[in-house]
Amino acid sequence: MGKKAAKWAPSKKELEKILEADNSLHADVLDDGQFMWYQKFLILEKSGKLKGNVKKNARLINQIRNRFSHRLKPDEKAIENQIRELEYLGAPHKNSITKFEKYRICVISTFTELEKML
């Protein structure tokens, strides 16, 4: 197997420069399909905007997505545990809800909150 590419670890100065760009540039970059979701997550996290249950849900949703997309046989028990940890973020829900309904509701409410931040 080949060597792994070096991990990008931006300095504080680099992040500040990225975050100082004008909003139209941000919109173009953030809407680009090649700009990875995790990079967007990092920008929000490092800007201090991503906090609390929104941050927790975003991290869990990404982990769940990775389990499904990068494994032939994802560990369903681990995924169920991660879904159980998700927070509703004020979305209405019933007491008797399936794990996948909870996941769907939490994804929608989390991404709604993330869109407000961007």
N, C-alpha and C positions, 0 to 999 in steps of 0.2 A: 504494500500500500504506500501511497505517496505521503509526503509530509503535510501536516496540517498548516493552513495559512496562519500567519500571526494574528492574534486577536487584537482588534482595534480597541484601544483604551484611551479615549480622548482626554486630554488634559483639561483642567478647569478653564483655562484660557480659550481652548478650542471650543468648548461647549458654550462659553459666554459669547464667542463670536458667532456661532451658529444661531443662538437664541436672539441675538441683536439684529439679525437680518430683517428686512421689511416683510410685512405680512403677505404680500403678493408672492414673494419668493417662497415663503413657508407653504402657502397653499399649493403652488406648483410642485414643490418637492414632495410634500405629504401625499398628494394625489397620484404621484408617479407609482405605477405598479411594481417597479423594481425596488422601491424604497421599502425595506422590510418592516413588518409590523413591530418587531422587537426594537428596531431603531427608533420608531415613533414612541414606543413605550419608554425607552431610555431618555429621550428628549423631554417627555412630560415628567418623568420621575426626577431627572436632574434639575428641571426648572422649578421643582417644588410644588407643581400643580397637582401631581398625582399623589393622593393620600388616602389613608383609611381603607374602607371597604372597597372603594373603586380600585385602588391599587392591588388589594388582595385578590379581588375577582379577576382583574386583568391578568395577573400572574398565573392564577389557577386555570383560567380559560386557555391561556397559551400552553401551559403544561399538558392539559387534556388534549388540545389540538395536536401537539407534538407526539403524544402517545399513539393517537390514531394514525397520524400521517407518516410516522417514521418506524413503525413496527408492524410486522405481518400479523402477529397475534398479540394485540395489546392486552395488558393485564387489566381485566374488567373490574376486579376488586379494587385495585388502586384508583381506577377512574371513578368508581362509585364513591370512594372515600373523598376524592377531590371534589366531586359534585356536592357531597354532603357539606363540605366546608364553604361553598359559595354562599354569599349573602344576597338577599333579595333587593336591596337598595330602594325600598319603598314601593316596589311593584306589587300590585294586588295578586294574591295567591290563595288557593284553597288549602285547607289542612291536609286533605288526602290528595297528594300530588305525586306523580311518578318522578323518578330521578331525571328522566329526560325532559319532562315538562319543566322541572326546576332549572335544569341546565339552559333550556331555551329562554325562559323568563329572565334568568340572571344574565345571559349573554346580551339580550335585547336591552335590558336596563343599564348594564355596564357600558355597552357601546354608545348608548344614548348619552350617558354622562361623559364619556371620552370625547364625543363629537362636540359637546359644549366647550370642552377645554381647548380643542383645536380651533 
